[in-house]
């Protein structure tokens, strides 16, 4: 794992004692480091393309779209507390939202395969601006920082028999056990993407509130809709479509506030912000309305959504992503998008 040197960034608002620490001691040194990581991720992307036998490049991660809709709505609480209002996220705001739900792997596989799941929202703000929120179905990252994330991805894209010895050589026994344990718990079968929770894992700025992490959690019936047998390649898509054909799918959006570097670190993406230290606070409801996901129009919308680039840096300045992993995503996601969009 890479070394970092203390280089506090400017803090904002009333949040207590938070700062960012840039790799190499400055934003400029860190930016150069991230460009090297972006080149490595594009290499993983090309390896995945070769392994899959595909004629086209896909996203390095979250290659398989399961659900894509362009008519969802993010509705903020009418009684949203003043300290949770920021920018266009105000009490009673109703914002049109594109939703992409996905399997997290870089190769398209059956929905029955153990995997992380992803939720990406592209929120339309007044004036046509966009605000993206990205989440996955496990509270923390397996990697502490971007360098570790890329190295694990590079090792994982190689021969399966060499993954463990290479991990041990790079990270040592204790850190290897932590990473592999995290991946084992996070990568699992899913019954319904409508019943998953999705976490930001990293922090973002939330206006004067300061750093927060956010989460989508399901609202509504807990029983799965009728779906094909578990072995069906697109069973999650079919289940979601069956559910959405008769009733809307809703999620609650919650945030957690930064408390301290010890309890709620900004830079280490592998540390969970515990609810006992910083409770989840409800801010909005995401509603995906009743529609047919499988008819020609529904499939055309899904294909359109799949061509969109989602990036946590598609956000107003007072919602900028925080921490090493998030700062790297600005450079790495852009490089990956150039690869699969060409």
GIFENNOR-V243016 format. One record per residue. RES is the residue in one small letter. SS is DSSP state (alpha for helix, beta for strand, coil for the rest). Layout:
((RES:SS) (RES:SS))
This chain:
((x:coil) (x:coil) (x:coil) (x:coil) (x:coil) (x:coil) (x:coil) (x:beta) (x:coil) (x:coil) (x:coil) (x:coil) (x:coil) (x:coil) (x:coil) (x:coil) (x:coil) (x:coil) (x:coil) (x:coil) (x:beta) (x:coil) (x:alpha) (x:alpha) (x:alpha) (x:coil) (x:alpha) (x:alpha) (x:alpha) (x:alpha) (x:alpha) (x:alpha) (x:alpha) (x:alpha) (x:alpha) (x:alpha) (x:alpha) (x:alpha) (x:alpha) (x:alpha) (x:alpha) (x:alpha) (x:alpha) (x:alpha) (x:alpha) (x:alpha) (x:alpha) (x:alpha) (x:alpha) (x:alpha) (x:alpha) (x:alpha) (x:coil) (x:coil) (x:coil) (x:coil) (x:coil) (x:coil) (x:coil) (x:coil) (x:coil) (x:coil) (x:coil) (x:beta) (x:beta) (x:beta) (x:beta) (x:beta) (x:beta) (x:beta) (x:beta) (x:beta) (x:beta) (x:beta) (x:beta) (x:beta) (x:coil) (x:coil) (x:coil) (x:coil) (x:coil) (x:alpha) (x:alpha) (x:alpha) (x:coil) (x:beta) (x:coil) (x:coil) (x:beta) (x:coil) (x:coil) (x:coil) (x:coil) (x:beta) (x:beta) (x:beta) (x:beta) (x:beta) (x:beta) (x:beta) (x:beta) (x:beta) (x:beta) (x:coil) (x:coil) (x:coil) (x:coil) (x:coil) (x:coil) (x:coil) (x:coil) (x:coil) (x:coil) (x:coil) (x:beta) (x:coil) (x:beta) (x:beta) (x:beta) (x:beta) (x:beta) (x:beta) (x:beta) (x:beta) (x:coil) (x:alpha) (x:alpha) (x:alpha) (x:coil) (x:beta) (x:beta) (x:beta) (x:beta) (x:beta) (x:beta) (x:beta) (x:coil) (x:coil) (x:coil) (x:coil) (x:coil) (x:coil) (x:coil) (x:coil) (x:coil) (x:alpha) (x:alpha) (x:alpha) (x:alpha) (x:alpha) (x:alpha) (x:alpha) (x:alpha) (x:alpha) (x:alpha) (x:alpha) (x:coil) (x:coil) (x:coil) (x:alpha) (x:alpha) (x:alpha) (x:alpha) (x:alpha) (x:alpha) (x:alpha) (x:alpha) (x:alpha) (x:alpha) (x:alpha) (x:alpha) (x:alpha) (x:alpha) (x:alpha) (x:alpha) (x:alpha) (x:alpha) (x:alpha) (x:alpha) (x:alpha) (x:alpha) (x:alpha) (x:alpha) (x:alpha) (x:alpha) (x:alpha) (x:coil) (x:beta) (x:coil) (x:coil) (x:coil) (x:coil) (x:alpha) (x:alpha) (x:alpha) (x:coil) (x:coil) (x:beta) (x:beta) (x:coil) (x:coil) (x:coil) (x:coil) (x:beta) (x:beta) (x:coil) (x:alpha) (x:alpha) (x:alpha) (x:coil) (x:beta) (x:beta) (x:beta) (x:beta) (x:beta) (x:beta) (x:beta) (x:beta) (x:beta) (x:coil) (x:coil) (x:coil) (x:coil) (x:coil) (x:coil) (x:coil) (x:coil) (x:coil) (x:coil) (x:coil) (x:coil) (x:coil) (x:coil) (x:coil) (x:alpha) (x:alpha) (x:alpha) (x:alpha) (x:alpha) (x:alpha) (x:alpha) (x:alpha) (x:alpha) (x:alpha) (x:coil) (x:coil) (x:coil) (x:coil) (x:beta) (x:beta) (x:beta) (x:beta) (x:beta) (x:beta) (x:beta) (x:beta) (x:beta) (x:coil) (x:coil) (x:coil) (x:coil) (x:coil) (x:coil) (x:coil) (x:coil) (x:coil) (x:coil) (x:coil) (x:coil) (x:coil) (x:coil) (x:coil) (x:coil) (x:coil) (x:coil) (x:coil) (x:coil) (x:coil) (x:coil) (x:coil) (x:beta) (x:beta) (x:beta) (x:beta) (x:beta) (x:beta) (x:beta) (x:beta) (x:coil) (x:coil) (x:coil) (x:coil) (x:coil) (x:coil) (x:coil) (x:alpha) (x:alpha) (x:alpha) (x:alpha) (x:alpha) (x:alpha) (x:alpha) (x:alpha) (x:alpha) (x:alpha) (x:alpha) (x:coil) (x:coil) (x:coil) (x:coil) (x:coil) (x:coil) (x:coil) (x:coil) (x:coil) (x:coil) (x:alpha) (x:alpha) (x:alpha) (x:coil) (x:beta) (x:coil) (x:coil) (x:alpha) (x:alpha) (x:alpha) (x:alpha) (x:alpha) (x:alpha) (x:alpha) (x:alpha) (x:alpha) (x:alpha) (x:alpha) (x:alpha) (x:alpha) (x:alpha) (x:alpha) (x:alpha) (x:alpha) (x:alpha) (x:coil))
